[in-house]
Amino acid sequence: MHRTLTSFVRPLRTVAVCFALLASTSLIATAAARAEPSISDLLDDAMPTLAGSYLAALSATNAQDYDAATLFFEEALSQDPENPLLLERTFTLLVANGDINRAIPLAEELVKLNPDNRMGRLVLGVKDLKAKKYPEAGKEFGLDDKGPLANILYGLLAAWAAEGQGQTDAALKIVETLQGPEWYGIFKNFNLALINANAGRTDAALAAITKAYQAEGSSMRVVEAYARLMARAGKTEEATKALESFTKNSVGHPVIAALLAEINAGKKPGPLVRNPQDGAAEVLYGLGSALGSESGGSDLATLYLRLALYLQPKNELVLMALGDLTQNAQRFERSIPIFDQVAKNSPLRRNADLQIALSYDAVGKHDDAAKRLKRLIAVNPRDIDALTTLATIHRTGKRYAEAAAMYTKAIDSITDDHARNALIYFFRGIAYERAQQWDKAEPDFLKALEIQPDEPQVLNYLGYSWIDRGLNLERATDMIKKAVELRPNDGYIVDSLGWAYYKQGKYDEAVGQLERAISLKADDATINDHLGDAYWKVGRKLEATFQWAHARDLNPEPEDKERILAKLAKGLDKVEETKVASAPAETATDGTSSAATAGETFTIGKGDSLWKIARDVYGDGELYSRLIDANRDKLRNPNLIVPGLVIDIPKLDKAE
């Protein structure tokens, strides 16, 4: 059974970018994925130190230790400065690490070798923009036939270079003539608004940003730009309406909250961009954050965000987006100093501290994580995000009582009926369930479903929990089926449906679902273990042992591994007999066992097991199988005996 949780992260605006183009634009991806050339072909008769540095650099790259990889590639490049492969890889890693000044000379070399080198031209153009060398920047962005993604990037940057020269009409024409996929529209209107605003053309700016807002009213940055432009034009009612609508219809955002407070206080907000450098940074941030939210786009996104920071070193939205990418790449230690660059008085500082706490926890620094969160809670005891983050850290650390208590504080702080609150009840339910407090867990799961009836994780978790306890079997199975419909490619949820069938004795159906779960998540120990059990039940015992052996090799939890090893040694039947004999009756609100006597009936009470009853009646718990044989019509599933069930206690033959 699987009841895993989806990671919930800050939403970033996604665009339908044609990622087939990334192979021609992402230098990190090509550096890591292309077929490695023969070392002898690459290095010829170079000194052994070059080979060593190159191999060390590749090893560091594969380990995602980009600082070390950069140093080793630089060392290799110093031995063979004209090697184009070493030049490109060193350059790319320098940009990815944010060391743009050291990357610039390498960009110049790359462009000399290939005038159409896109990333080299991009870095040189951004360098010229930063230095206010706008004509030179415009030339660097003048590549032809670059493909949809590159066209929008270079086109918008070229427009800002033209705006830097005071050529607003030319800048607007560049943007207006960009032709591409449907998602171009949001970027075009957004930048048309900012360019017009920068040039003092208020009416044109308002018209363009209104189009962007009408198309993408859920985009935080579009809403912010719309509200700023409206408020600066004296249209405060339109500004506040947009900000309040965004807050009501989403999880909210501290930047939006701060801007709304500023406008409500009668202050005139500043412009979103103040110069062409800000505008170019906005282009890089917008595309970078969109790419970062798409599978396969993180490498290119990192390069764009690093260049945005080169233009605007204190841009906190860029810092947060870059920190997110770094976390998603499992480089938690490296994400901490990125988040920590967010200013102490920034509206985003609290968010940064939350992410730092999560990164600390991910690398085992649980005390540091808790301290940071407790500081946030001390400032605001009703900070739901801080409370739930601390609770989640307790829960993942298996400190379930502490987790439940912290979730309770968060629930007590809820002031609205937003759908996001369902997760807090869900997580508290998990904490209670893991702490063996089902009477408290079940109401929380039901409350979460009341708030969000179609949340697949809650449907899956509660559905399986019921089946595991022999409760509400039909409804529970329907819930898991619904979860599968909502998330058909989630191997964990499909596994739950298969295991639900298994627990009900529907072994053929179980095999079908579990085989599908394996096709979706082949490297999961639990799914392999479950499929092994199902195979055994339908007589495919050789395949069962193969699945168990595979599960054993996938690092299962210690208690699961012990059971898997037992099945490999003795087979499932023997393991189940032992489990049935020792399994206590499920909890119940009533039902107290009476003394059992051979030849009579016995009412199962809370905590009873077949082994215990056999021991009390016959003096030998190993004789529990006699109870099973005598009650086959009552024990539909010997793994589940419930309080209140009346069973027959057979007399033993004299020989026994």
C-alpha positions as CSV (number, residue, x, y, z in Angstrom):
1,M,0.0,0.0,0.0
2,H,1.2,3.4,-0.8
3,R,-0.1,6.6,0.8
4,T,2.6,9.0,-0.3
5,L,2.2,12.8,-0.4
6,T,2.6,15.2,-3.2
7,S,5.1,18.0,-2.7
8,F,3.4,21.3,-2.5
9,V,5.6,24.2,-3.6
10,R,5.1,27.8,-4.5
11,P,3.3,28.1,-7.8
12,L,5.2,29.4,-10.8
13,R,3.6,30.5,-14.1
14,T,4.0,27.7,-16.7
15,V,4.0,28.2,-20.4
16,A,3.6,25.6,-23.1
17,V,7.2,25.9,-24.3
18,C,8.3,23.6,-27.1
19,F,11.0,21.7,-25.2
20,A,12.2,19.8,-28.2
21,L,14.1,23.0,-28.8
22,L,16.0,22.8,-25.5
23,A,18.6,20.4,-27.0
24,S,19.9,23.2,-29.1
25,T,19.9,25.8,-26.4
26,S,20.7,24.1,-23.0
27,L,24.4,23.9,-22.7
28,I,24.3,22.2,-19.3
29,A,22.0,19.5,-20.7
30,T,24.3,18.9,-23.7
31,A,27.4,19.0,-21.5
32,A,26.0,16.3,-19.3
33,A,24.1,14.1,-21.8
34,R,26.1,13.9,-25.0
35,A,28.1,10.8,-25.7
36,E,31.5,11.3,-24.1
37,P,34.4,11.5,-26.6
38,S,37.3,9.1,-26.3
39,I,39.7,10.5,-23.8
40,S,42.6,9.8,-26.3
41,D,40.7,11.6,-29.1
42,L,40.0,14.5,-26.8
43,L,43.3,15.0,-25.2
44,D,45.8,13.7,-27.8
45,D,49.2,13.8,-26.3
46,A,48.4,16.2,-23.5
47,M,50.0,15.8,-20.1
48,P,48.4,13.3,-17.6
49,T,47.3,16.2,-15.4
50,L,44.8,17.2,-18.1
51,A,43.3,13.7,-18.2
52,G,43.0,13.7,-14.5
53,S,41.4,17.1,-14.3
54,Y,38.9,16.2,-17.0
55,L,37.9,12.9,-15.4
56,A,37.6,14.6,-12.0
57,A,35.4,17.3,-13.6
58,L,33.1,14.7,-15.2
59,S,32.8,12.9,-11.9
60,A,32.0,16.1,-10.0
61,T,29.4,17.1,-12.7
62,N,27.7,13.7,-12.4
63,A,27.6,14.2,-8.6
64,Q,26.0,17.7,-9.2
65,D,29.0,19.3,-7.3
66,Y,29.2,22.2,-9.8
67,D,31.7,24.2,-7.7
68,A,34.2,21.3,-7.8
69,A,33.4,20.6,-11.5
70,T,34.1,24.2,-12.4
71,L,37.4,24.1,-10.7
72,F,38.4,20.9,-12.4
73,F,37.3,22.1,-15.9
74,E,39.2,25.3,-15.4
75,E,42.3,23.3,-14.6
76,A,41.8,21.1,-17.6
77,L,41.2,24.2,-19.8
78,S,44.4,25.8,-18.6
79,Q,46.2,22.7,-19.9
80,D,44.4,22.8,-23.3
81,P,43.0,26.3,-23.7
82,E,41.9,25.8,-27.4
83,N,39.8,22.7,-26.7
84,P,36.3,23.8,-27.7
85,L,34.6,21.1,-25.5
86,L,36.5,22.1,-22.4
87,L,35.8,25.8,-23.2
88,E,32.1,25.3,-23.5
89,R,31.7,23.2,-20.4
90,T,33.8,25.5,-18.2
91,F,31.8,28.5,-19.5
92,T,28.5,26.9,-18.9
93,L,29.3,25.9,-15.3
94,L,30.6,29.3,-14.5
95,V,27.3,30.8,-15.7
96,A,25.3,28.2,-13.7
97,N,27.3,29.1,-10.6
98,G,26.6,32.8,-11.1
99,D,30.3,33.7,-11.8
100,I,29.4,35.7,-14.9
101,N,32.5,37.9,-14.9
102,R,34.7,34.9,-15.2
103,A,32.5,33.4,-17.8
104,I,32.6,36.5,-20.1
105,P,36.1,35.9,-21.5
106,L,35.2,32.4,-22.3
107,A,32.0,33.6,-24.0
108,E,34.2,35.8,-26.2
109,E,36.3,32.8,-27.1
110,L,33.3,30.7,-27.9
111,V,31.8,33.4,-30.2
112,K,35.2,33.7,-32.0
113,L,35.1,30.0,-32.7
114,N,31.4,30.0,-33.6
115,P,29.7,33.4,-34.2
116,D,26.3,31.7,-33.8
117,N,27.0,30.3,-30.3
118,R,23.7,31.3,-28.7
119,M,24.7,31.1,-25.0
120,G,27.9,32.9,-25.7
121,R,26.1,35.7,-27.5
122,L,23.5,35.9,-24.8
123,V,26.1,36.4,-22.1
124,L,27.9,39.0,-24.1
125,G,24.7,40.9,-24.8
126,V,23.6,40.9,-21.2
127,K,27.1,42.2,-20.3
128,D,26.7,45.1,-22.7
129,L,23.2,45.8,-21.4
130,K,24.5,46.0,-17.9
131,A,27.2,48.4,-19.1
132,K,24.6,50.5,-20.9
133,K,26.3,49.7,-24.2
134,Y,22.9,49.3,-25.9
135,P,23.9,49.3,-29.6
136,E,26.5,46.5,-28.9
137,A,23.9,44.6,-26.9
138,G,21.4,44.8,-29.7
139,K,23.9,43.3,-32.1
140,E,24.5,40.3,-29.9
141,F,20.7,39.6,-29.8
142,G,20.4,39.8,-33.5
143,L,20.7,36.1,-34.3
144,D,18.3,34.8,-37.0
145,D,16.2,31.6,-37.0
146,K,16.7,30.7,-33.4
147,G,13.5,28.7,-32.8
148,P,10.4,29.7,-30.7
149,L,12.1,29.8,-27.3
150,A,15.2,31.6,-28.4
151,N,13.2,34.0,-30.6
152,I,11.1,35.3,-27.8
153,L,14.1,35.6,-25.5
154,Y,16.4,37.4,-27.9
155,G,13.6,39.4,-29.4
156,L,12.5,40.9,-26.1
157,L,16.1,41.5,-25.0
158,A,16.7,43.3,-28.3
159,A,13.7,45.4,-27.7
160,W,15.0,46.5,-24.3
161,A,18.4,47.3,-25.9
162,A,16.5,49.6,-28.4
163,E,14.6,51.2,-25.5
164,G,18.0,51.9,-23.8
165,Q,18.9,53.9,-26.9
166,G,15.7,56.0,-26.6
167,Q,14.2,54.2,-29.6
168,T,10.9,53.3,-28.1
169,D,9.0,53.0,-31.4
170,A,11.7,50.6,-32.6
171,A,11.5,48.6,-29.4
172,L,7.7,48.3,-29.6
173,K,7.9,47.2,-33.2
174,I,10.4,44.4,-32.3
175,V,8.0,43.0,-29.8
176,E,4.9,43.4,-31.9
177,T,6.4,41.6,-34.9
178,L,7.5,38.5,-32.8
179,Q,5.6,35.6,-34.2
180,G,5.3,32.3,-32.4
181,P,3.1,29.9,-30.4
182,E,0.1,31.1,-28.4
183,W,2.0,31.5,-25.2
184,Y,4.0,34.4,-26.9
185,G,1.0,36.6,-26.2
186,I,1.5,37.0,-22.5
187,F,5.2,37.8,-22.8
188,K,4.6,40.3,-25.6
189,N,1.8,42.2,-23.9
190,F,3.6,42.2,-20.6
191,N,6.8,43.7,-22.1
192,L,4.9,46.1,-24.3
193,A,3.3,47.5,-21.1
194,L,6.7,47.8,-19.4
195,I,8.4,49.4,-22.3
196,N,5.6,52.0,-22.8
197,A,5.6,52.7,-19.0
198,N,9.4,53.2,-19.1
199,A,8.9,55.7,-21.9
200,G,6.1,57.5,-20.1
201,R,3.4,56.4,-22.5
202,T,0.8,55.6,-19.8
203,D,-2.3,55.0,-21.9
204,A,-0.5,52.5,-24.1
205,A,1.0,50.8,-21.1
206,L,-2.4,50.5,-19.4
207,A,-3.9,49.0,-22.6
208,A,-1.2,46.4,-23.0
209,I,-1.1,45.4,-19.3
210,T,-4.9,45.1,-19.3
211,K,-4.6,42.5,-22.2
212,A,-2.0,40.6,-20.2
213,Y,-4.1,40.7,-17.1
214,Q,-7.3,39.5,-18.9
215,A,-5.3,36.6,-20.3
216,E,-3.4,35.6,-17.2
217,G,-5.1,37.0,-14.1
218,S,-3.7,34.1,-12.1
219,S,0.0,35.1,-12.7
220,M,1.4,36.9,-9.7
221,R,3.8,39.1,-11.7
222,V,1.2,40.1,-14.2
223,V,-1.2,41.0,-11.3
224,E,1.5,43.0,-9.6
225,A,2.4,44.9,-12.8
226,Y,-1.3,45.6,-13.5
227,A,-1.9,46.9,-10.0
228,R,1.3,49.1,-10.0
229,L,0.4,50.7,-13.4
230,M,-3.2,51.3,-12.4
231,A,-2.3,52.8,-9.1
232,R,0.4,55.0,-10.6
233,A,-2.2,56.2,-13.1
234,G,-4.6,57.1,-10.3
235,K,-6.8,54.1,-10.8
236,T,-6.5,52.7,-7.3
237,E,-9.9,51.0,-7.3
238,E,-8.9,48.8,-10.3
239,A,-5.6,48.1,-8.6
240,T,-7.0,47.0,-5.3
241,K,-9.7,45.0,-6.9
242,A,-7.1,43.0,-8.9
243,L,-4.9,42.4,-5.8
244,E,-7.9,41.4,-3.6
245,S,-9.2,39.0,-6.3
246,F,-5.8,37.4,-6.6
247,T,-5.5,36.9,-2.9
248,K,-9.0,35.4,-2.7
249,N,-8.6,33.0,-5.6
250,S,-5.1,31.7,-4.8
251,V,-2.9,30.9,-1.9
252,G,-1.8,34.5,-1.9
253,H,1.6,36.0,-2.1
254,P,3.6,38.3,0.3
255,V,4.5,40.6,-2.6
256,I,0.9,41.1,-3.4
257,A,-0.1,41.6,0.2
258,A,2.6,44.2,0.7
259,L,1.6,46.1,-2.5
260,L,-2.1,46.0,-1.4
261,A,-1.1,47.4,2.0
262,E,1.0,50.2,0.4
263,I,-1.9,51.2,-1.9
264,N,-4.5,51.1,0.9
265,A,-2.2,53.4,2.9
266,G,-2.5,56.0,0.2
267,K,1.0,55.6,-1.1
268,K,1.9,55.6,-4.8
269,P,3.8,52.4,-5.6
270,G,7.0,52.5,-7.6
271,P,7.2,51.1,-11.2
272,L,7.9,47.4,-11.7
273,V,11.0,48.3,-13.9
274,R,13.0,51.5,-13.7
275,N,15.4,51.1,-16.6
276,P,16.3,48.8,-19.5
277,Q,18.5,46.6,-17.2
278,D,15.4,45.9,-15.0
279,G,13.4,45.2,-18.1
280,A,15.9,42.7,-19.4
281,A,16.1,41.0,-16.0
282,E,12.3,40.7,-16.1
283,V,12.5,38.9,-19.4
284,L,15.1,36.4,-18.1
285,Y,13.2,35.9,-14.8
286,G,9.9,35.4,-16.6
287,L,11.2,32.8,-19.0
288,G,13.5,31.2,-16.4
289,S,10.8,30.7,-13.8
290,A,8.4,29.3,-16.5
291,L,11.1,26.9,-17.7
292,G,12.0,25.9,-14.1
293,S,8.4,24.6,-13.5
294,E,8.6,22.3,-16.5
295,S,10.2,18.9,-16.5
296,G,13.5,19.1,-18.3
297,G,13.8,22.8,-18.2
298,S,15.8,23.4,-14.9
299,D,19.2,23.6,-16.5
300,L,18.3,26.4,-18.9
301,A,16.2,28.1,-16.3
302,T,19.3,28.2,-14.0
303,L,21.3,30.0,-16.6
304,Y,18.6,32.5,-17.3
305,L,18.0,33.2,-13.6
306,R,21.7,33.7,-13.0
307,L,21.9,36.2,-15.8
308,A,18.8,38.0,-14.3
309,L,20.7,38.3,-11.0
310,Y,23.7,39.6,-12.8
311,L,21.5,42.5,-14.0
312,Q,19.6,42.8,-10.7
313,P,21.7,41.2,-7.9
314,K,19.0,42.0,-5.2
315,N,16.0,40.8,-7.1
316,E,14.3,38.7,-4.5
317,L,11.8,36.9,-6.8
318,V,14.8,35.7,-8.8
319,L,16.6,34.6,-5.7
320,M,13.5,32.6,-4.5
321,A,13.1,31.0,-8.0
322,L,16.8,30.1,-8.1
323,G,16.6,28.7,-4.6
324,D,13.6,26.6,-5.6
325,L,15.4,25.1,-8.6
326,T,18.4,24.3,-6.4
327,Q,16.2,22.6,-3.8
328,N,14.4,20.6,-6.6
329,A,17.8,19.4,-7.7
330,Q,18.4,18.0,-4.2
331,R,21.2,20.5,-3.6
332,F,19.9,21.6,-0.3
333,E,23.1,22.9,1.3
334,R,23.7,25.1,-1.8
335,S,20.1,26.5,-1.7
336,I,20.5,27.9,1.8
337,P,22.9,30.8,1.0
338,I,20.7,31.6,-2.0
339,F,17.6,32.0,0.1
340,D,19.6,33.8,2.8
341,Q,20.4,36.7,0.3
342,V,16.7,37.8,0.6
343,A,16.7,41.0,2.6
344,K,15.7,40.8,6.3
345,N,13.0,43.5,5.8
346,S,11.6,41.9,2.5
347,P,8.1,40.7,2.3
348,L,9.7,37.5,1.0
349,R,12.0,37.0,4.0
350,R,9.5,34.8,5.8
351,N,9.2,32.6,2.7
352,A,13.0,32.4,2.5
353,D,13.2,31.3,6.1
354,L,10.6,28.6,5.5
355,Q,12.6,27.2,2.6
356,I,15.9,27.4,4.6
357,A,14.3,25.4,7.3
358,L,13.2,22.7,4.8
359,S,16.7,22.6,3.4
360,Y,18.2,22.3,6.9
361,D,15.8,19.4,7.6
362,A,16.7,17.7,4.3
363,V,20.4,17.5,5.2
364,G,19.7,16.3,8.7
365,K,20.1,19.6,10.5
366,H,16.8,19.2,12.3
367,D,17.6,21.5,15.2
368,D,18.6,24.3,12.9
369,A,15.4,23.9,11.0
370,A,13.3,23.9,14.1
371,K,15.1,27.0,15.6
372,R,14.4,29.0,12.4
373,L,10.7,28.0,12.4
374,K,10.3,28.7,16.1
375,R,11.7,32.2,15.5
376,L,9.0,32.8,12.9
377,I,6.3,31.4,15.2
378,A,7.6,33.6,18.1
379,V,7.0,36.7,15.8
380,N,3.6,35.5,14.8
381,P,2.1,32.6,16.8
382,R,-0.6,32.2,14.2
383,D,1.7,31.8,11.2
384,I,0.0,28.8,9.6
385,D,2.8,28.2,7.2
386,A,5.5,28.1,9.9
387,L,3.3,26.0,12.1
388,T,2.6,23.4,9.4
389,T,6.2,23.4,8.2
390,L,7.4,22.6,11.7
391,A,4.7,20.0,12.1
392,T,5.7,18.4,8.8
393,I,9.3,18.2,9.9
394,H,8.1,16.5,13.1
395,R,6.0,14.1,11.0
396,T,8.7,13.1,8.6
397,G,11.0,12.6,11.6
398,K,8.3,10.2,13.0
399,R,7.6,12.4,16.0
400,Y,3.9,12.0,15.5
401,A,2.6,13.4,18.8
402,E,4.6,16.6,18.3
403,A,3.5,16.8,14.7
404,A,-0.2,16.4,15.6
405,A,0.1,19.1,18.4
406,M,1.6,21.6,15.9
407,Y,-1.0,20.8,13.2
408,T,-3.6,21.5,15.9
409,K,-2.1,24.9,16.5
410,A,-2.3,25.6,12.8
411,I,-5.9,24.5,12.6
412,D,-6.8,26.7,15.5
413,S,-5.3,29.6,13.6
414,I,-7.4,29.1,10.4
415,T,-9.6,32.1,9.7
416,D,-11.0,31.2,6.3
417,D,-12.5,28.2,4.4
418,H,-9.9,28.1,1.7
419,A,-9.3,24.7,0.0
420,R,-5.7,24.7,1.1
421,N,-6.9,24.0,4.7
422,A,-7.8,20.5,3.6
423,L,-4.1,19.6,3.6
424,I,-3.6,20.6,7.2
425,Y,-6.4,18.3,8.3
426,F,-5.0,15.6,6.1
427,F,-1.5,15.8,7.5
428,R,-2.8,15.9,11.1
429,G,-4.8,12.8,10.2
430,I,-1.6,11.1,9.0
431,A,0.2,12.0,12.2
432,Y,-2.7,10.6,14.3
433,E,-2.9,7.4,12.2
434,R,0.8,6.8,12.5
435,A,0.6,7.3,16.2
436,Q,-2.1,4.5,16.3
437,Q,-4.9,7.0,17.2
438,W,-7.4,6.0,14.5
439,D,-10.3,7.5,16.4
440,K,-8.7,10.9,15.9
441,A,-7.3,10.3,12.4
442,E,-10.5,9.3,10.7
443,P,-12.4,12.5,11.4
444,D,-9.5,14.6,10.0
445,F,-9.5,12.6,6.8
446,L,-13.2,13.0,6.4
447,K,-12.9,16.8,7.1
448,A,-10.2,17.1,4.4
449,L,-12.5,15.3,2.0
450,E,-15.4,17.6,2.9
451,I,-13.2,20.6,2.0
452,Q,-11.7,19.0,-1.1
453,P,-13.8,16.0,-2.2
454,D,-11.6,15.3,-5.3
455,E,-8.1,15.3,-3.7
456,P,-6.6,12.1,-4.8
457,Q,-4.1,11.7,-2.0
458,V,-6.8,12.0,0.6
459,L,-9.1,9.6,-1.3
460,N,-6.2,7.1,-1.5
461,Y,-5.1,7.4,2.1
462,L,-8.5,7.1,3.7
463,G,-9.7,4.5,1.3
464,Y,-6.8,2.2,2.0
465,S,-6.9,2.9,5.7
466,W,-10.5,1.7,5.8
467,I,-9.7,-1.4,3.7
468,D,-6.8,-2.2,6.0
469,R,-9.2,-2.2,8.9
470,G,-12.0,-4.1,7.2
471,L,-14.2,-1.0,7.2
472,N,-16.5,0.5,4.5
473,L,-15.0,-1.8,1.9
474,E,-17.2,-0.9,-1.0
475,R,-16.9,2.9,-0.4
476,A,-13.2,2.6,0.2
477,T,-12.5,0.8,-3.0
478,D,-14.6,3.3,-4.9
479,M,-12.6,6.1,-3.4
480,I,-9.3,4.6,-4.5
481,K,-10.7,4.0,-8.0
482,K,-11.6,7.6,-8.1
483,A,-8.1,8.6,-7.0
484,V,-6.7,6.4,-9.8
485,E,-9.0,8.2,-12.3
486,L,-7.8,11.6,-11.1
487,R,-4.2,10.5,-11.2
488,P,-3.9,7.5,-13.5
489,N,-0.1,7.6,-13.9
490,D,0.7,7.7,-10.2
491,G,2.2,4.3,-9.5
492,Y,1.7,4.7,-5.8
493,I,-2.0,5.2,-6.1
494,V,-2.4,2.4,-8.6
495,D,-0.5,0.2,-6.2
496,S,-3.1,1.1,-3.5
497,L,-5.9,-0.1,-5.8
498,G,-4.1,-3.3,-6.5
499,W,-3.4,-3.9,-2.8
500,A,-7.1,-3.1,-2.0
501,Y,-8.2,-5.9,-4.3
502,Y,-5.6,-8.1,-2.7
503,K,-6.8,-7.5,0.8
504,Q,-10.3,-8.4,-0.4
505,G,-9.1,-11.7,-1.9
506,K,-9.6,-10.5,-5.5
507,Y,-6.2,-11.7,-6.5
508,D,-6.6,-11.7,-10.3
509,E,-7.7,-8.1,-10.2
510,A,-4.9,-7.3,-7.8
511,V,-2.3,-8.7,-10.2
512,G,-3.5,-6.6,-13.1
513,Q,-3.3,-3.4,-11.1
514,L,0.0,-4.2,-9.4
515,E,1.6,-5.0,-12.7
516,R,0.5,-1.6,-14.0
517,A,1.9,0.0,-10.9
518,I,5.2,-1.6,-11.5
519,S,5.2,-0.3,-15.0
520,L,4.8,3.2,-13.6
521,K,7.2,2.9,-10.7
522,A,9.5,-0.1,-11.2
523,D,12.1,0.9,-8.6
524,D,9.8,0.9,-5.5
525,A,10.3,-1.8,-3.0
526,T,6.8,-1.8,-1.6
527,I,5.1,-2.2,-5.1
528,N,7.5,-5.1,-6.0
529,D,6.7,-6.7,-2.6
530,H,3.0,-6.4,-3.2
531,L,3.2,-7.8,-6.7
532,G,5.1,-10.8,-5.3
533,D,2.4,-11.5,-2.8
534,A,-0.3,-11.3,-5.5
535,Y,1.7,-13.6,-7.8
536,W,2.0,-16.1,-5.0
537,K,-1.8,-16.1,-4.4
538,V,-2.5,-16.9,-8.1
539,G,0.0,-19.7,-8.2
540,R,2.8,-17.8,-10.0
541,K,5.3,-18.7,-7.2
542,L,8.5,-18.4,-9.2
543,E,7.6,-14.9,-10.3
544,A,6.6,-14.1,-6.7
545,T,10.1,-15.0,-5.4
546,F,11.6,-12.9,-8.2
547,Q,9.6,-9.8,-7.1
548,W,10.4,-10.3,-3.5
549,A,14.1,-10.6,-4.3
550,H,13.9,-7.4,-6.3
551,A,12.0,-5.7,-3.4
552,R,14.8,-6.9,-1.0
553,D,17.4,-5.2,-3.2
554,L,15.6,-1.9,-3.4
555,N,16.4,-0.9,0.2
556,P,13.0,-1.4,1.9
557,E,12.2,-0.2,5.4
558,P,13.8,-2.5,8.0
559,E,10.5,-4.0,9.2
560,D,9.5,-4.6,5.6
561,K,12.8,-6.2,4.7
562,E,12.5,-8.6,7.6
563,R,9.1,-9.8,6.3
564,I,10.4,-10.0,2.7
565,L,13.3,-12.2,3.8
566,A,10.9,-14.4,5.7
567,K,8.8,-14.9,2.5
568,L,11.9,-15.7,0.5
569,A,12.9,-18.3,3.1
570,K,9.6,-19.9,3.9
571,G,7.0,-18.8,1.3
572,L,4.0,-16.5,1.9
573,D,1.7,-19.2,3.4
574,K,4.0,-19.8,6.4
575,V,4.5,-16.1,6.9
576,E,0.8,-15.5,6.9
577,E,0.1,-18.3,9.3
578,T,2.5,-16.7,11.8
579,K,0.9,-13.3,11.2
580,V,-2.6,-14.6,11.6
581,A,-1.8,-16.3,14.8
582,S,-0.3,-13.2,16.4
583,A,-2.6,-10.6,14.9
584,P,-4.8,-8.9,17.6
585,A,-8.4,-8.0,16.9
586,E,-9.0,-4.5,15.5
587,T,-9.9,-1.7,17.9
588,A,-13.6,-1.3,18.7
589,T,-15.8,0.8,20.8
590,D,-17.0,-2.2,22.7
591,G,-16.5,-6.0,22.9
592,T,-14.7,-7.5,25.8
593,S,-13.5,-11.1,25.5
594,S,-14.8,-13.8,27.8
595,A,-13.1,-16.9,29.0
596,A,-12.8,-19.5,26.1
597,T,-13.6,-23.1,26.7
598,A,-13.2,-26.0,24.2
599,G,-16.5,-27.2,22.8
600,E,-18.2,-23.8,23.2
601,T,-18.4,-20.5,21.4
602,F,-16.2,-17.5,22.1
603,T,-16.8,-13.7,21.5
604,I,-13.7,-11.9,20.2
605,G,-12.7,-9.0,22.3
606,K,-10.3,-6.1,21.8
607,G,-6.7,-7.2,21.7
608,D,-7.5,-10.9,21.1
609,S,-5.6,-13.0,18.6
610,L,-6.1,-16.6,17.4
611,W,-2.8,-17.5,18.8
612,K,-3.7,-16.1,22.2
613,I,-7.1,-17.8,22.2
614,A,-5.4,-21.2,21.3
615,R,-2.9,-20.7,24.0
616,D,-5.6,-20.0,26.6
617,V,-7.9,-22.9,25.6
618,Y,-5.4,-25.5,24.5
619,G,-2.3,-24.4,26.3
620,D,-0.5,-24.1,23.0
621,G,-0.7,-21.1,20.7
622,E,0.6,-23.1,17.8
623,L,-2.8,-24.8,17.6
624,Y,-4.4,-21.7,16.3
625,S,-4.9,-23.5,12.9
626,R,-7.6,-25.6,14.6
627,L,-9.6,-22.4,15.1
628,I,-9.2,-21.4,11.5
629,D,-10.4,-24.8,10.3
630,A,-13.4,-24.7,12.6
631,N,-14.5,-21.2,11.5
632,R,-13.8,-21.1,7.8
633,D,-17.4,-19.8,7.2
634,K,-16.8,-16.9,9.7
635,L,-13.2,-16.0,9.1
636,R,-13.5,-14.7,5.5
637,N,-10.2,-13.0,6.1
638,P,-8.2,-14.6,9.0
639,N,-5.9,-11.5,8.9
640,L,-8.8,-9.4,10.2
641,I,-10.6,-10.6,13.3
642,V,-12.9,-7.9,14.8
643,P,-14.3,-7.5,18.3
644,G,-17.8,-8.9,18.6
645,L,-17.2,-11.8,16.2
646,V,-18.4,-15.1,17.7
647,I,-16.3,-18.2,16.8
648,D,-16.5,-21.9,17.6
649,I,-13.9,-23.4,19.9
650,P,-13.5,-27.0,18.8
651,K,-12.5,-29.8,21.1
652,L,-9.2,-31.5,20.3
653,D,-8.9,-35.1,19.5
654,K,-7.5,-37.2,22.4
655,A,-4.4,-37.8,20.4
656,E,-3.7,-34.0,20.4
